[in-house]
C-alpha cells in the first residue's frame, strides 16, 4: 500500500439502503481546498446531442457521455471522515530536560 492510501472496510449490507444518485465527474483540479455552496452556484445545463452531452464550465465547452456501471459491479463514492496524516505532520514524543 502506498503512503497516500488508506484501507477501506465496507459493510456491503448497508448498500441496500444507500441512496442512488447521479454523479457528475469532472477530472480537473480547482485551486480551492474548502467547502463551497456548489448547489447555489452550479446547476449543470446539459445540452444533449446524438451521442454526446455538452456543458460549459468556467466558460469552457466540455463534451461528455453517460456511462453506466457494468452489470455485476457497484459504483461507490467515498468520503473521508478524517483526513489521513500528511507528510507535513510530524509526530514526535516531547522530551523533558533533566534537572
N, CA, C and O atoms as CSV, one atom per row, in Angstrom:
chain,resi,resn,atom,element,x,y,z
A,1,UNK,N,N,0.845,-1.172,0.000
A,1,UNK,CA,C,0.000,0.000,0.000
A,1,UNK,C,C,0.895,1.241,0.000
A,1,UNK,O,O,1.858,1.310,0.764
A,2,UNK,N,N,0.584,2.217,-0.848
A,2,UNK,CA,C,1.410,3.416,-0.911
A,2,UNK,C,C,1.138,4.310,0.296
A,2,UNK,O,O,0.179,4.094,1.038
A,3,UNK,N,N,1.992,5.314,0.484
A,3,UNK,CA,C,1.855,6.208,1.634
A,3,UNK,C,C,0.563,7.017,1.588
A,3,UNK,O,O,0.043,7.400,2.636
A,4,UNK,N,N,0.037,7.283,0.398
A,4,UNK,CA,C,-1.150,8.129,0.298
A,4,UNK,C,C,-2.455,7.342,0.335
A,4,UNK,O,O,-3.526,7.935,0.210
A,5,UNK,N,N,-2.392,6.029,0.502
A,5,UNK,CA,C,-3.630,5.256,0.521
A,5,UNK,C,C,-3.968,4.812,1.935
A,5,UNK,O,O,-3.097,4.712,2.799
A,6,UNK,N,N,-5.228,4.553,2.150
A,6,UNK,CA,C,-5.723,4.090,3.442
A,6,UNK,C,C,-6.648,2.916,3.202
A,6,UNK,O,O,-7.364,2.886,2.201
A,7,UNK,N,N,-6.643,1.946,4.108
A,7,UNK,CA,C,-7.563,0.817,3.925
A,7,UNK,C,C,-9.005,1.275,4.118
A,7,UNK,O,O,-9.286,2.170,4.915
A,8,UNK,N,N,-9.905,0.649,3.381
A,8,UNK,CA,C,-11.331,0.955,3.475
A,8,UNK,C,C,-12.070,-0.342,3.733
A,8,UNK,O,O,-11.853,-1.336,3.040
A,9,UNK,N,N,-12.940,-0.335,4.727
A,9,UNK,CA,C,-13.777,-1.504,5.015
A,9,UNK,C,C,-15.224,-1.122,4.759
A,9,UNK,O,O,-15.695,-0.089,5.234
A,10,UNK,N,N,-15.926,-1.960,4.005
A,10,UNK,CA,C,-17.324,-1.697,3.678
A,10,UNK,C,C,-18.208,-2.812,4.184
A,10,UNK,O,O,-17.873,-3.991,4.065
A,11,UNK,N,N,-19.327,-2.437,4.744
A,11,UNK,CA,C,-20.361,-3.398,5.090
A,11,UNK,C,C,-21.326,-3.398,3.911
A,11,UNK,O,O,-22.171,-2.510,3.797
A,12,UNK,N,N,-21.203,-4.390,3.036
A,12,UNK,CA,C,-21.985,-4.404,1.807
A,12,UNK,C,C,-23.485,-4.463,2.056
A,12,UNK,O,O,-24.265,-4.063,1.192
A,13,UNK,N,N,-23.905,-4.952,3.216
A,13,UNK,CA,C,-25.341,-4.985,3.506
A,13,UNK,C,C,-25.908,-3.572,3.645
A,13,UNK,O,O,-27.104,-3.366,3.441
A,14,UNK,N,N,-25.065,-2.598,3.990
A,14,UNK,CA,C,-25.541,-1.219,4.139
A,14,UNK,C,C,-25.850,-0.573,2.788
A,14,UNK,O,O,-26.516,0.460,2.740
A,15,UNK,N,N,-25.378,-1.164,1.697
A,15,UNK,CA,C,-25.613,-0.578,0.377
A,15,UNK,C,C,-27.070,-0.681,-0.053
A,15,UNK,O,O,-27.519,0.085,-0.905
A,16,UNK,N,N,-27.807,-1.613,0.523
A,16,UNK,CA,C,-29.224,-1.754,0.163
A,16,UNK,C,C,-30.009,-0.493,0.510
A,16,UNK,O,O,-30.990,-0.167,-0.159
A,17,UNK,N,N,-29.583,0.213,1.549
A,17,UNK,CA,C,-30.287,1.417,1.985
A,17,UNK,C,C,-29.636,2.698,1.466
A,17,UNK,O,O,-30.132,3.794,1.729
A,18,UNK,N,N,-28.545,2.571,0.742
A,18,UNK,CA,C,-27.837,3.753,0.252
A,18,UNK,C,C,-28.636,4.415,-0.867
A,18,UNK,O,O,-29.228,3.729,-1.701
A,19,UNK,N,N,-28.653,5.745,-0.884
A,19,UNK,CA,C,-29.391,6.429,-1.953
A,19,UNK,C,C,-28.698,6.248,-3.302
A,19,UNK,O,O,-27.470,6.195,-3.375
A,20,UNK,N,N,-29.485,6.154,-4.353
A,20,UNK,CA,C,-28.921,6.102,-5.696
A,20,UNK,C,C,-28.971,7.514,-6.244
A,20,UNK,O,O,-29.984,8.200,-6.113
A,21,UNK,N,N,-27.897,7.944,-6.848
A,21,UNK,CA,C,-27.808,9.319,-7.299
A,21,UNK,C,C,-27.067,9.381,-8.616
A,21,UNK,O,O,-26.463,8.400,-9.048
A,22,UNK,N,N,-27.117,10.530,-9.245
A,22,UNK,CA,C,-26.386,10.782,-10.482
A,22,UNK,C,C,-25.072,11.445,-10.100
A,22,UNK,O,O,-25.049,12.354,-9.270
A,23,UNK,N,N,-23.995,11.002,-10.694
A,23,UNK,CA,C,-22.677,11.545,-10.392
A,23,UNK,C,C,-22.135,12.260,-11.615
A,23,UNK,O,O,-22.127,11.705,-12.714
A,24,UNK,N,N,-21.686,13.487,-11.427
A,24,UNK,CA,C,-21.020,14.237,-12.484
A,24,UNK,C,C,-19.542,14.252,-12.133
A,24,UNK,O,O,-19.150,14.823,-11.115
A,25,UNK,N,N,-18.730,13.634,-12.956
A,25,UNK,CA,C,-17.291,13.568,-12.708
A,25,UNK,C,C,-16.591,14.543,-13.635
A,25,UNK,O,O,-16.706,14.447,-14.857
A,26,UNK,N,N,-15.873,15.471,-13.052
A,26,UNK,CA,C,-15.136,16.462,-13.816
A,26,UNK,C,C,-13.671,16.331,-13.431
A,26,UNK,O,O,-13.249,16.885,-12.416
A,27,UNK,N,N,-12.884,15.602,-14.233
A,27,UNK,CA,C,-11.486,15.348,-13.859
A,27,UNK,C,C,-10.605,16.578,-14.084
A,27,UNK,O,O,-9.921,16.691,-15.101
A,28,UNK,N,N,-10.637,17.486,-13.127
A,28,UNK,CA,C,-9.785,18.668,-13.191
A,28,UNK,C,C,-9.438,19.080,-11.770
A,28,UNK,O,O,-9.988,18.545,-10.807
A,29,UNK,N,N,-8.544,20.012,-11.646
A,29,UNK,CA,C,-8.143,20.492,-10.326
A,29,UNK,C,C,-8.529,21.957,-10.193
A,29,UNK,O,O,-8.183,22.780,-11.040
A,30,UNK,N,N,-9.239,22.273,-9.135
A,30,UNK,CA,C,-9.610,23.650,-8.834
A,30,UNK,C,C,-8.797,24.052,-7.613
A,30,UNK,O,O,-8.800,23.349,-6.602
A,31,UNK,N,N,-8.101,25.179,-7.701
A,31,UNK,CA,C,-7.208,25.614,-6.627
A,31,UNK,C,C,-7.984,26.154,-5.429
A,31,UNK,O,O,-7.864,27.328,-5.078
A,32,UNK,N,N,-8.774,25.293,-4.810
A,32,UNK,CA,C,-9.517,25.661,-3.602
A,32,UNK,C,C,-9.638,24.411,-2.758
A,32,UNK,O,O,-10.020,23.354,-3.261
A,33,UNK,N,N,-9.321,24.520,-1.492
A,33,UNK,CA,C,-9.365,23.357,-0.612
A,33,UNK,C,C,-10.282,23.663,0.567
A,33,UNK,O,O,-9.828,23.810,1.702
A,34,UNK,N,N,-11.547,23.753,0.287
A,34,UNK,CA,C,-12.508,24.048,1.339
A,34,UNK,C,C,-13.914,23.820,0.831
A,34,UNK,O,O,-14.123,23.372,-0.296
A,35,UNK,N,N,-14.861,24.133,1.671
A,35,UNK,CA,C,-16.247,23.921,1.260
A,35,UNK,C,C,-16.698,25.055,0.343
A,35,UNK,O,O,-16.136,26.150,0.354
A,36,UNK,N,N,-17.711,24.768,-0.437
A,36,UNK,CA,C,-18.299,25.759,-1.334
A,36,UNK,C,C,-19.772,25.422,-1.505
A,36,UNK,O,O,-20.126,24.246,-1.589
A,37,UNK,N,N,-20.636,26.429,-1.557
A,37,UNK,CA,C,-22.067,26.170,-1.746
A,37,UNK,C,C,-22.368,25.835,-3.208
A,37,UNK,O,O,-23.014,26.614,-3.910
A,38,UNK,N,N,-21.904,24.696,-3.651
A,38,UNK,CA,C,-21.987,24.303,-5.054
A,38,UNK,C,C,-23.433,24.296,-5.545
A,38,UNK,O,O,-23.704,24.721,-6.669
A,39,UNK,N,N,-24.355,23.824,-4.724
A,39,UNK,CA,C,-25.758,23.761,-5.137
A,39,UNK,C,C,-26.323,25.142,-5.489
A,39,UNK,O,O,-27.224,25.250,-6.321
A,40,UNK,N,N,-25.804,26.181,-4.865
A,40,UNK,CA,C,-26.289,27.540,-5.152
A,40,UNK,C,C,-25.747,28.086,-6.456
A,40,UNK,O,O,-26.426,28.855,-7.136
A,41,UNK,N,N,-24.522,27.698,-6.819
A,41,UNK,CA,C,-23.862,28.316,-7.961
A,41,UNK,C,C,-23.696,27.403,-9.167
A,41,UNK,O,O,-23.458,27.895,-10.270
A,42,UNK,N,N,-23.812,26.115,-9.000
A,42,UNK,CA,C,-23.554,25.199,-10.114
A,42,UNK,C,C,-24.799,24.382,-10.407
A,42,UNK,O,O,-25.140,23.458,-9.668
A,43,UNK,N,N,-25.460,24.727,-11.474
A,43,UNK,CA,C,-26.586,23.942,-11.962
A,43,UNK,C,C,-26.251,23.568,-13.395
A,43,UNK,O,O,-26.325,24.414,-14.286
A,44,UNK,N,N,-25.884,22.319,-13.630
A,44,UNK,CA,C,-25.483,21.954,-14.987
A,44,UNK,C,C,-26.653,22.059,-15.964
A,44,UNK,O,O,-27.727,21.507,-15.726
A,45,UNK,N,N,-26.432,22.764,-17.051
A,45,UNK,CA,C,-27.405,22.844,-18.140
A,45,UNK,C,C,-26.852,21.984,-19.263
A,45,UNK,O,O,-26.137,22.467,-20.141
A,46,UNK,N,N,-27.189,20.723,-19.223
A,46,UNK,CA,C,-26.616,19.755,-20.161
A,46,UNK,C,C,-27.355,19.837,-21.488
A,46,UNK,O,O,-28.580,19.731,-21.545
A,47,UNK,N,N,-26.579,20.028,-22.558
A,47,UNK,CA,C,-27.127,20.018,-23.910
A,47,UNK,C,C,-26.879,18.632,-24.488
A,47,UNK,O,O,-25.749,18.143,-24.487
A,48,UNK,N,N,-27.923,18.012,-24.975
A,48,UNK,CA,C,-27.799,16.646,-25.454
A,48,UNK,C,C,-27.769,16.622,-26.975
A,48,UNK,O,O,-28.640,17.184,-27.639
A,49,UNK,N,N,-26.743,15.956,-27.517
A,49,UNK,CA,C,-26.637,15.748,-28.953
A,49,UNK,C,C,-27.002,14.315,-29.275
A,49,UNK,O,O,-27.690,13.649,-28.501
A,50,UNK,N,N,-26.543,13.845,-30.415
A,50,UNK,CA,C,-26.885,12.483,-30.833
A,50,UNK,C,C,-26.257,11.438,-29.910
A,50,UNK,O,O,-26.968,10.585,-29.380
A,51,UNK,N,N,-24.963,11.489,-29.713
A,51,UNK,CA,C,-24.273,10.504,-28.886
A,51,UNK,C,C,-23.588,11.126,-27.675
A,51,UNK,O,O,-23.187,10.415,-26.753
A,52,UNK,N,N,-23.453,12.438,-27.674
A,52,UNK,CA,C,-22.691,13.063,-26.589
A,52,UNK,C,C,-23.499,14.156,-25.902
A,52,UNK,O,O,-24.523,14.620,-26.404
A,53,UNK,N,N,-23.006,14.541,-24.756
A,53,UNK,CA,C,-23.600,15.638,-23.997
A,53,UNK,C,C,-22.545,16.730,-23.892
A,53,UNK,O,O,-21.350,16.438,-23.905
A,54,UNK,N,N,-22.968,17.966,-23.790
A,54,UNK,CA,C,-22.001,19.051,-23.624
A,54,UNK,C,C,-22.524,20.030,-22.581
A,54,UNK,O,O,-23.730,20.167,-22.372
A,55,UNK,N,N,-21.588,20.699,-21.939
A,55,UNK,CA,C,-21.895,21.664,-20.892
A,55,UNK,C,C,-20.739,22.660,-20.844
A,55,UNK,O,O,-19.653,22.366,-21.344
A,56,UNK,N,N,-20.952,23.808,-20.263
A,56,UNK,CA,C,-19.877,24.790,-20.099
A,56,UNK,C,C,-19.468,24.839,-18.640
A,56,UNK,O,O,-20.310,24.778,-17.745
A,57,UNK,N,N,-18.168,24.950,-18.407
A,57,UNK,CA,C,-17.623,25.089,-17.064
A,57,UNK,C,C,-16.585,26.189,-17.111
A,57,UNK,O,O,-15.573,26.067,-17.801
A,58,UNK,N,N,-16.829,27.258,-16.383
A,58,UNK,CA,C,-15.938,28.422,-16.366
A,58,UNK,C,C,-15.666,28.938,-17.781
A,58,UNK,O,O,-14.541,29.312,-18.113
A,59,UNK,N,N,-16.704,28.950,-18.597
A,59,UNK,CA,C,-16.588,29.484,-19.946
A,59,UNK,C,C,-16.005,28.526,-20.968
A,59,UNK,O,O,-15.863,28.891,-22.135
A,60,UNK,N,N,-15.669,27.333,-20.569
A,60,UNK,CA,C,-15.101,26.340,-21.493
A,60,UNK,C,C,-16.159,25.298,-21.829
A,60,UNK,O,O,-16.893,24.841,-20.953
A,61,UNK,N,N,-16.231,24.933,-23.083
A,61,UNK,CA,C,-17.178,23.903,-23.503
A,61,UNK,C,C,-16.587,22.526,-23.212
A,61,UNK,O,O,-15.447,22.236,-23.576
A,62,UNK,N,N,-17.372,21.689,-22.556
A,62,UNK,CA,C,-16.933,20.331,-22.236
A,62,UNK,C,C,-17.865,19.339,-22.905
A,62,UNK,O,O,-19.077,19.551,-22.960
A,63,UNK,N,N,-17.295,18.254,-23.415
A,63,UNK,CA,C,-18.086,17.196,-24.030
A,63,UNK,C,C,-17.988,15.956,-23.157
A,63,UNK,O,O,-16.920,15.644,-22.630
A,64,UNK,N,N,-19.096,15.253,-23.004
A,64,UNK,CA,C,-19.096,14.071,-22.151
A,64,UNK,C,C,-20.066,13.031,-22.652
A,64,UNK,O,O,-20.703,13.191,-23.693
A,65,UNK,N,N,-20.162,11.979,-21.902
A,65,UNK,CA,C,-21.095,10.911,-22.240
A,65,UNK,C,C,-21.584,10.254,-20.965
A,65,UNK,O,O,-20.927,10.313,-19.925
A,66,UNK,N,N,-22.733,9.635,-21.057
A,66,UNK,CA,C,-23.293,8.914,-19.921
A,66,UNK,C,C,-22.684,7.522,-19.889
A,66,UNK,O,O,-22.648,6.822,-20.900
A,67,UNK,N,N,-22.208,7.133,-18.722
A,67,UNK,CA,C,-21.578,5.825,-18.548
A,67,UNK,C,C,-22.332,5.091,-17.450
A,67,UNK,O,O,-22.537,5.625,-16.360
A,68,UNK,N,N,-22.736,3.886,-17.739
A,68,UNK,CA,C,-23.450,3.068,-16.759
A,68,UNK,C,C,-22.452,2.136,-16.070
A,68,UNK,O,O,-21.469,1.711,-16.677
A,69,UNK,N,N,-22.708,1.826,-14.819
A,69,UNK,CA,C,-21.877,0.864,-14.090
A,69,UNK,C,C,-22.171,-0.518,-14.685
A,69,UNK,O,O,-23.335,-0.902,-14.798
A,70,UNK,N,N,-21.131,-1.268,-15.065
A,70,UNK,CA,C,-21.350,-2.578,-15.692
A,70,UNK,C,C,-22.116,-3.546,-14.787
A,70,UNK,O,O,-22.051,-3.459,-13.561
A,71,UNK,N,N,-22.836,-4.461,-15.416
A,71,UNK,CA,C,-23.587,-5.494,-14.702
A,71,UNK,C,C,-22.640,-6.258,-13.778
A,71,UNK,O,O,-21.543,-6.634,-14.192
A,72,UNK,N,N,-23.047,-6.488,-12.549
A,72,UNK,CA,C,-22.230,-7.225,-11.589
A,72,UNK,C,C,-21.296,-6.345,-10.775
A,72,UNK,O,O,-20.613,-6.839,-9.878
A,73,UNK,N,N,-21.253,-5.042,-11.071
A,73,UNK,CA,C,-20.399,-4.108,-10.341
A,73,UNK,C,C,-21.267,-3.114,-9.573
A,73,UNK,O,O,-22.446,-2.935,-9.876
A,74,UNK,N,N,-20.672,-2.482,-8.589
A,74,UNK,CA,C,-21.348,-1.453,-7.808
A,74,UNK,C,C,-20.469,-0.212,-7.846
A,74,UNK,O,O,-19.263,-0.298,-7.614
A,75,UNK,N,N,-21.058,0.927,-8.132
A,75,UNK,CA,C,-20.315,2.181,-8.113
A,75,UNK,C,C,-20.451,2.838,-6.749
A,75,UNK,O,O,-21.557,2.943,-6.220
A,76,UNK,N,N,-19.346,3.277,-6.178
A,76,UNK,CA,C,-19.347,3.905,-4.856
A,76,UNK,C,C,-18.637,5.247,-4.912
A,76,UNK,O,O,-17.675,5.420,-5.661
A,77,UNK,N,N,-19.110,6.181,-4.125
A,77,UNK,CA,C,-18.409,7.442,-3.912
A,77,UNK,C,C,-18.061,7.472,-2.439
A,77,UNK,O,O,-18.950,7.432,-1.589
A,78,UNK,N,N,-16.778,7.543,-2.129
A,78,UNK,CA,C,-16.322,7.509,-0.743
A,78,UNK,C,C,-15.932,8.908,-0.289
A,78,UNK,O,O,-15.431,9.714,-1.074
A,79,UNK,N,N,-16.165,9.182,0.976
A,79,UNK,CA,C,-15.817,10.472,1.557
A,79,UNK,C,C,-14.976,10.225,2.799
A,79,UNK,O,O,-15.315,9.385,3.632
A,80,UNK,N,N,-13.871,10.965,2.919
A,80,UNK,CA,C,-13.031,10.848,4.107
A,80,UNK,C,C,-13.706,11.551,5.273
A,80,UNK,O,O,-14.019,12.738,5.189
A,81,UNK,N,N,-13.932,10.822,6.363
A,81,UNK,CA,C,-14.452,11.454,7.569
A,81,UNK,C,C,-13.332,12.140,8.331
A,81,UNK,O,O,-13.538,13.157,8.993
A,82,UNK,N,N,-12.153,11.568,8.226
A,82,UNK,CA,C,-10.989,12.114,8.919
A,82,UNK,C,C,-9.823,12.055,7.949
A,82,UNK,O,O,-9.520,10.999,7.394
A,83,UNK,N,N,-9.175,13.182,7.749
A,83,UNK,CA,C,-8.054,13.221,6.807
A,83,UNK,C,C,-6.882,12.418,7.365
A,83,UNK,O,O,-6.603,12.473,8.563
A,84,UNK,N,N,-6.201,11.677,6.504
A,84,UNK,CA,C,-5.032,10.928,6.965
A,84,UNK,C,C,-3.878,11.880,7.267
A,84,UNK,O,O,-3.905,13.047,6.878
A,85,UNK,N,N,-2.891,11.382,7.946
A,85,UNK,CA,C,-1.705,12.188,8.240
A,85,UNK,C,C,-1.029,12.575,6.931
A,85,UNK,O,O,-1.004,11.790,5.983
A,86,UNK,N,N,-0.493,13.764,6.884
A,86,UNK,CA,C,0.223,14.208,5.695
A,86,UNK,C,C,1.708,14.243,6.005
A,86,UNK,O,O,2.126,14.093,7.153
A,87,UNK,N,N,2.492,14.443,4.966
A,87,UNK,CA,C,3.940,14.486,5.159
A,87,UNK,C,C,4.353,15.666,6.029
A,87,UNK,O,O,5.400,15.626,6.675
A,88,UNK,N,N,3.528,16.724,6.050
A,88,UNK,CA,C,3.869,17.898,6.841
A,88,UNK,C,C,3.701,17.647,8.336
A,88,UNK,O,O,4.329,18.318,9.155
A,89,UNK,N,N,2.854,16.682,8.691
A,89,UNK,CA,C,2.629,16.399,10.103
A,89,UNK,C,C,3.760,15.533,10.641
A,89,UNK,O,O,4.133,14.529,10.036
A,90,UNK,N,N,4.291,15.929,11.765
A,90,UNK,CA,C,5.369,15.168,12.397
A,90,UNK,C,C,4.914,14.802,13.796
A,90,UNK,O,O,4.513,15.670,14.571
A,91,UNK,N,N,4.975,13.534,14.118
A,91,UNK,CA,C,4.595,13.068,15.446
A,91,UNK,C,C,5.870,12.639,16.169
A,91,UNK,O,O,6.531,11.680,15.770
A,92,UNK,N,N,6.200,13.355,17.224
A,92,UNK,CA,C,7.408,13.038,17.980
A,92,UNK,C,C,7.098,13.173,19.466
A,92,UNK,O,O,6.292,14.018,19.856
A,93,UNK,N,N,7.728,12.351,20.295
A,93,UNK,CA,C,7.490,12.477,21.732
A,93,UNK,C,C,8.094,13.776,22.263
A,93,UNK,O,O,9.081,14.284,21.730
A,94,UNK,N,N,7.484,14.294,23.314
A,94,UNK,CA,C,8.007,15.500,23.956
A,94,UNK,C,C,9.095,15.064,24.926
A,94,UNK,O,O,8.870,14.212,25.786
A,95,UNK,N,N,10.266,15.649,24.781
A,95,UNK,CA,C,11.383,15.306,25.660
A,95,UNK,C,C,11.522,16.385,26.728
A,95,UNK,O,O,11.531,17.578,26.425
A,96,UNK,N,N,11.632,15.948,27.981
A,96,UNK,CA,C,11.824,16.897,29.080
A,96,UNK,C,C,13.304,16.954,29.413
A,96,UNK,O,O,13.998,15.938,29.440
A,97,UNK,N,N,13.757,18.151,29.661
A,97,UNK,CA,C,15.151,18.333,30.038
A,97,UNK,C,C,15.324,17.866,31.475
A,97,UNK,O,O,14.574,18.269,32.364
A,98,UNK,N,N,16.321,17.009,31.694
A,98,UNK,CA,C,16.576,16.521,33.055
A,98,UNK,C,C,17.180,17.648,33.877
A,98,UNK,O,O,18.015,18.412,33.393
A,99,UNK,N,N,16.738,17.740,35.141
A,99,UNK,CA,C,17.252,18.802,36.010
A,99,UNK,C,C,18.269,18.272,36.966
A,99,UNK,O,O,18.809,19.028,37.774
